[in-house]
Amino acid sequence: MDDVDDLDHRIVTALRARAADPRIAGAARALSWAGEHGALWLAAGLAGAAADAPRRRAWLRGTALTAGAHLASMGVKRVVRRPRPAHVDPLVRTAGRHSFPSSHATSAVAAAVAFGALGARAAWPLAAAVCVSRLVAGVHYPSDVAAGAALGALTARLGARWMRGATDG
C-alpha cells in the first residue's frame, strides 16, 4: 500500500467513525440518497428554470452540464473499476460497486459551478456536504471524491460559455 492509499484508508476510517452519532449518520444517509444519480441537482436545476424565466435556458443548460458530468463519471468508473472501501461497513447501499470517481461529487460540483454562476449561493455548501457524506458513509475514498469534484468542475467550466450564451428572447 502506498502513502496515498494509506492516507485514503485512514481518512475513510476516521470519517466513517463519525457516523456513530445518529445525527451525522442520518445526514449522511439523506445526502447520499438525495444525490443518487444527480437527482438533487437535476431537481434544483429544473426548479431554477421554473422560477427564473429570464434565465430559463441558462438553468436548463446548467442542468444538462450537470447530467453530462454525471454520465462522464459513470464512464470513467467503468474504465477504472476501483473497488469501494472494504475495510469499513458502508452506511448506505450503492448503485454500483466501483468507487473512482465519486459520481455524487462529480454532479454536486458541476451543479455548484453551474448554478453558482446563476447566483445559487447554497449550491457550494450543499455540494461540499454531499462530498463529505460519501466519506462518512464509507463508500468512497477521499481521492475518489477529489477526482469526482475535479471532473465536475472541469465539465461545468468547459460548458460555461455555452451556458452563459443561453438567453430567452
C-alpha positions in Angstrom: 0.0 0.0 0.0 1.5 3.4 -1.0 1.2 6.6 1.1 -1.8 7.9 -0.8 -3.7 4.6 -0.4 -2.8 4.6 3.3 -4.0 8.1 3.8 -7.2 7.4 1.9 -7.9 4.4 4.2 -7.1 6.3 7.3 -9.4 9.3 6.4 -12.3 7.0 5.4 -11.9 5.1 8.7 -11.9 8.3 10.8 -14.9 9.9 9.0 -16.9 6.7 8.9 -16.4 6.5 12.7 -18.2 9.9 13.0 -21.4 8.1 11.8 -21.7 6.6 15.3 -23.6 9.8 16.1 -27.1 9.1 14.8 -27.5 12.8 13.6 -24.4 12.5 11.5 -25.4 9.1 10.1 -28.9 10.4 9.3 -27.5 13.5 7.5 -25.0 11.3 5.5 -27.8 8.9 4.5 -30.1 11.7 3.5 -27.4 13.5 1.4 -26.4 10.2 -0.2 -30.0 9.4 -1.1 -30.7 12.9 -2.4 -27.6 12.9 -4.5 -28.2 9.5 -6.1 -27.9 9.8 -9.9 -27.6 13.5 -9.5 -31.3 13.7 -8.6 -30.9 16.6 -6.1 -29.0 18.7 -8.7 -31.3 17.9 -11.6 -34.3 18.8 -9.5 -32.6 22.0 -8.4 -31.8 23.0 -11.9 -35.3 22.4 -13.1 -36.7 24.4 -10.1 -34.3 27.2 -11.1 -35.6 27.1 -14.7 -39.2 27.2 -13.5 -38.6 30.1 -11.1 -36.2 32.2 -13.2 -38.0 32.7 -16.5 -35.5 35.3 -17.9 -32.6 32.8 -17.5 -34.6 29.6 -18.0 -32.3 28.4 -20.9 -29.2 29.0 -18.8 -30.7 27.0 -15.9 -31.6 24.2 -18.3 -28.1 24.2 -19.9 -26.6 24.1 -16.4 -28.8 21.2 -15.6 -27.7 19.5 -18.8 -24.0 20.1 -17.9 -24.6 18.5 -14.5 -26.2 15.5 -16.1 -23.4 15.3 -18.6 -20.8 15.4 -15.8 -22.6 12.6 -14.0 -22.6 10.5 -17.1 -18.9 11.2 -17.7 -18.1 10.0 -14.2 -20.1 6.8 -14.8 -18.0 6.2 -17.9 -14.7 6.7 -16.0 -15.9 4.3 -13.3 -16.4 1.6 -16.0 -12.8 2.1 -17.2 -11.0 2.4 -13.8 -13.1 -0.2 -11.9 -11.6 0.8 -8.4 -13.4 -1.2 -5.7 -15.2 0.7 -2.9 -13.6 0.7 0.5 -13.9 -2.7 2.0 -12.3 -2.0 5.4 -15.3 -0.2 6.8 -19.0 -1.1 6.8 -20.9 1.1 4.4 -23.7 3.2 5.9 -25.7 3.2 2.6 -26.2 1.0 -0.3 -24.7 2.0 -3.6 -25.9 1.7 -7.2 -22.6 0.1 -8.3 -19.5 -1.5 -6.9 -17.0 0.9 -8.3 -15.6 3.8 -6.4 -13.5 6.1 -8.7 -14.5 8.8 -9.3 -17.4 9.6 -7.0 -20.4 10.4 -9.2 -22.1 12.2 -6.3 -19.1 14.5 -6.1 -19.0 15.0 -9.8 -22.6 16.0 -10.1 -22.5 18.1 -6.9 -19.5 20.2 -8.0 -20.7 20.5 -11.6 -24.0 21.9 -10.2 -22.2 24.2 -7.8 -20.2 25.7 -10.6 -23.1 26.0 -13.0 -25.8 27.1 -10.6 -23.4 29.2 -8.5 -22.8 31.2 -11.7 -26.5 31.9 -11.7 -26.5 33.1 -8.1 -27.5 29.9 -6.2 -25.4 30.6 -3.1 -26.5 27.4 -1.3 -25.1 25.2 -4.1 -21.5 25.2 -2.8 -22.1 24.4 0.8 -24.6 21.7 -0.2 -22.2 20.3 -2.7 -19.4 20.2 0.0 -21.8 18.4 2.3 -22.7 15.8 -0.3 -19.0 15.2 -1.0 -18.2 14.7 2.7 -21.3 12.5 3.1 -19.7 9.9 0.8 -16.7 9.6 3.1 -18.8 9.5 6.2 -21.0 6.8 4.6 -17.8 4.8 4.0 -18.5 4.3 0.2 -15.7 6.4 -1.2 -12.1 7.3 -0.6 -11.0 10.9 -0.5 -9.2 10.5 -3.8 -12.5 9.3 -5.4 -14.3 12.4 -4.1 -11.4 14.7 -5.2 -11.4 13.2 -8.7 -15.1 13.5 -9.0 -15.1 17.1 -7.8 -12.4 17.9 -10.4 -14.3 16.2 -13.2 -17.5 18.0 -12.2 -15.7 21.4 -12.1 -14.0 20.7 -15.4 -17.2 19.7 -17.1 -19.1 22.7 -15.9 -16.2 25.1 -16.7 -15.9 23.7 -20.3 -19.6 24.3 -20.8 -19.7 27.7 -19.1 -19.7 29.8 -22.3 -22.5 27.6 -23.8 -24.5 28.1 -20.6 -23.9 31.9 -20.4 -24.9 32.2 -24.1 -28.4 30.9 -23.3 -30.9 33.7 -23.4 -34.6 33.7 -23.7 -35.9 36.3 -26.1 
